[in-house]
Every structure is written in C-alpha cells, then in structure tokens.
Amino acid sequence: MPSVDFRLYVVTDRHQTAGRPLASVVGRAASAGLRAVQLRERDLPIRELLSLALELQCALPDIQLFINDRLDLAVALGCRGVHLRESSLPAPVVRTLLPPSQLLGLSVHSIQGAVEAERHGADFVVLGPIYDTPSKREYGAPLGLQVLEQAACTVNIPIFAIGGMTAARTREVRQAGAFGVAVLSSILSASNIETATEKFLAAIERES
C-alpha cells in the first residue's frame, strides 16, 4: 500500500478564492510547496468537474490530486487517489475497486469513524471539525484537541486535522498527534497564497 508523504492537504472550494481562478490559486500554493490537493467541488456537474480536474493535472503535474467522492474520475484520470465522505460509497467497496497504487482518504467526525475507516482500508483520515468554523458547523460542535489526541492514539493511519485551521493552531494539533492539517479558506482566501502556504508548511516542519 502506498504511503502518505504529504502533511498539508488543501481542500478546494472555488467559491472561496476571492474571485481568482481555482487552478491559479492552487498553482500559487504549489509554487510555495503544497504537494496535495483534494478537488471537492461537489456542486459541479460531472463534465465540468472532469474539465477542472484535467486543468489541474495539466497545469500542475507534480501535485498529488485527490477527487472527492468520484471514484470513476479518480481511476479514469489516474489521480493520486479518491477522498470519501462517511455518506459516500462504502469504503470497503471503494478499496476493492481502487488500484493498489492509489490512496483512499476518508473524512470522519469521531474516533469511531476513524477506527472504522482504518479497518475498511483507508490510507488516511481527515478528522474534524477540531475548531469552530462556519464551513463545518453542519457536522456539529467542534471535537477539540482531546478527541484528536485520543483518535491519534487509537488508529495507526495518518490523521489530518480540519476545521478552523490556522498556521498558529498547527502546532497544537501536531502536538496532539495529527499527522498533518487539511485547509480550505486559510489558504484559498488568503490575499497572499504563497505566504499563507509557507506559514502552514513552516509550522508543520517545526513539529516534525
């Protein structure tokens, strides 16, 4: 099974880029050291999502691209992997259909969710929300650092903390056991994409 070799994971939302083209924003983050991105444009029709995925692949061949939910696209395009929600296709089914060279990520919102994800073949999980954030309020109250720490002690696969993440909070979640951080607006909405990316990477490196 391939290993997870990135610690900063940008989750896309083209509505949070301050009007800038998504590919341009991701490209600027990549120029500052970003290595992995999850294409999560859930409101896009399949053809438009395909077009955007191809644009990212062509413009940024070195970026590890994950497709949210769409196993068919991830396999057809030979992406780095697919990322599932807890309400997506069952992880065991996806694992059997996904080539061994591709990674399976899963978003979870509890310790039990992380345990089940590992048991079902996930290569990593994104756990949250750790802190309060408008984009994650539908998933309930923030889990907090204690739940993150317990999850990190319970499973062996990498955990990426999400929800209200900032460069300053990266130190806390890494000390609590997070392998890395998953970020949306803190990078996508930043006035200086490169600087925001570099701050996250520097914070991660300090705790490595």
C-alpha positions in Angstrom: 0.0 0.0 0.0 1.5 3.4 -0.9 2.4 5.8 1.9 1.1 9.2 2.6 4.0 11.6 2.0 2.4 15.0 2.5 1.3 16.8 5.6 -0.6 19.8 4.2 -3.8 18.9 2.3 -5.7 21.7 0.6 -9.4 21.0 0.1 -10.8 23.1 -2.7 -13.8 25.4 -2.8 -13.8 27.7 -5.9 -16.3 29.9 -4.1 -13.6 30.9 -1.5 -10.9 32.1 -3.8 -11.9 35.8 -3.8 -12.8 35.6 -7.5 -9.5 34.1 -8.6 -9.4 31.0 -10.8 -9.1 27.9 -8.7 -6.2 26.5 -10.9 -4.3 29.7 -10.4 -4.8 29.7 -6.6 -3.7 26.0 -6.4 -0.8 26.7 -8.6 0.4 29.5 -6.4 0.2 27.3 -3.4 2.1 24.6 -5.2 4.9 27.0 -6.1 5.2 27.6 -2.3 5.5 23.9 -1.5 2.0 22.4 -1.5 2.0 18.8 -2.6 -1.5 17.5 -2.3 -5.0 18.8 -3.1 -8.5 17.4 -2.9 -10.8 18.6 -5.6 -14.1 18.9 -3.7 -16.4 20.9 -6.0 -19.5 18.9 -5.1 -21.9 21.3 -6.9 -20.2 20.8 -10.3 -21.8 18.6 -12.9 -19.5 15.6 -13.8 -18.3 17.1 -17.1 -17.3 20.4 -15.5 -15.6 18.5 -12.7 -13.7 16.4 -15.2 -12.7 19.6 -17.1 -11.4 21.2 -13.9 -9.5 18.0 -12.8 -7.8 17.8 -16.2 -6.9 21.5 -16.0 -5.2 20.9 -12.6 -3.5 17.8 -13.9 -2.1 19.5 -17.0 -1.1 22.7 -15.2 0.3 21.0 -12.1 1.6 17.6 -13.0 3.6 17.3 -9.7 0.6 17.9 -7.4 -1.0 14.8 -5.8 -4.6 15.2 -6.9 -7.5 13.5 -5.0 -11.0 13.6 -6.3 -13.8 14.0 -3.7 -16.4 11.1 -4.0 -16.0 10.4 -7.7 -14.2 7.1 -7.8 -14.8 6.8 -11.5 -12.9 10.1 -12.2 -10.1 9.2 -9.8 -9.5 5.9 -11.5 -10.0 7.1 -15.1 -7.6 10.0 -14.6 -5.0 8.1 -12.7 -5.2 10.5 -9.8 -3.3 10.1 -6.6 -6.5 8.9 -5.0 -10.1 9.4 -4.0 -11.5 11.0 -0.9 -14.8 9.9 0.6 -17.3 11.3 2.9 -18.8 9.0 5.6 -22.0 9.0 3.5 -20.2 8.1 0.2 -19.9 4.7 -1.3 -18.8 2.2 1.4 -15.0 2.4 1.9 -14.6 -1.5 1.6 -16.2 -1.4 -1.8 -14.1 1.5 -3.0 -10.9 -0.1 -1.7 -11.6 -3.2 -3.8 -12.1 -1.0 -6.9 -9.2 1.3 -6.4 -5.9 0.3 -7.9 -3.3 -0.6 -5.2 -1.2 2.4 -6.3 -3.9 4.9 -5.4 -4.7 6.2 -1.9 -8.0 6.2 -0.2 -8.8 9.1 2.1 -11.9 9.4 4.3 -13.5 12.3 6.2 -14.6 11.3 9.7 -16.2 13.1 12.6 -15.5 10.9 15.5 -12.9 8.4 17.0 -15.2 5.5 16.0 -15.3 6.9 12.5 -11.5 6.9 12.3 -11.4 3.3 13.7 -13.9 2.1 11.0 -12.0 3.9 8.3 -8.8 2.2 9.2 -10.5 -1.2 9.4 -12.0 -0.7 6.0 -8.8 0.1 4.2 -8.4 3.9 4.3 -4.9 5.1 4.0 -5.6 8.3 5.9 -8.5 10.2 7.5 -9.4 13.8 7.8 -10.9 14.4 11.3 -12.9 17.4 12.3 -14.0 19.9 12.9 -11.4 20.3 15.5 -12.1 24.1 16.0 -15.3 26.0 15.2 -15.6 27.0 11.5 -18.7 28.1 9.5 -18.0 25.5 6.7 -18.1 22.6 9.2 -21.0 23.6 11.5 -23.3 21.1 9.8 -21.2 18.3 11.4 -21.9 19.5 14.9 -19.8 21.1 17.7 -16.0 21.2 17.4 -14.4 18.0 18.5 -11.5 19.7 20.2 -7.9 18.6 20.8 -8.7 15.9 23.3 -10.7 13.9 20.8 -7.9 14.4 18.2 -5.4 13.1 20.7 -7.5 10.1 21.6 -8.0 9.3 17.9 -4.3 9.5 17.2 -3.6 7.1 20.0 -6.3 4.7 18.7 -5.5 4.3 15.0 -2.3 3.8 13.1 -3.1 5.6 9.9 -2.3 9.3 9.4 -4.9 11.8 10.7 -5.3 15.2 9.2 -7.0 17.8 11.4 -9.6 20.0 9.8 -11.9 22.8 10.9 -10.8 26.3 11.8 -7.2 25.5 11.0 -4.6 28.3 11.0 -0.8 28.3 10.9 -0.8 29.2 14.6 -3.1 26.2 15.5 -1.0 23.8 13.5 1.4 23.5 16.4 -1.4 22.5 18.8 -2.9 19.8 16.5 0.5 18.3 15.6 1.4 18.1 19.3 -2.0 16.3 19.9 -1.0 13.7 17.3 -2.2 14.9 14.0 0.0 13.8 11.1 -0.9 16.9 9.2 -3.6 19.6 8.6 -6.3 20.0 5.9 -7.1 23.5 5.0 -9.7 25.4 2.9 -10.2 29.2 3.4 -6.9 29.8 5.3 -5.1 29.3 2.0 -7.8 29.7 -0.7 -9.0 33.0 0.6 -5.6 34.4 1.6 -4.5 37.7 -0.1 -1.1 36.2 -0.5 -1.4 32.5 -1.3 2.3 31.8 -1.3 2.9 33.4 2.1 -0.1 31.6 3.7 1.1 28.2 2.3 4.6 28.8 3.5 3.4 29.6 7.0 1.5 26.4 7.3 4.4 24.4 6.0 6.8 26.1 8.3 4.5 25.4 11.3 4.3 21.7 10.3 8.0 21.4 9.9 8.7 22.9 13.3 6.7 20.0 14.8 8.1 17.2 12.6 
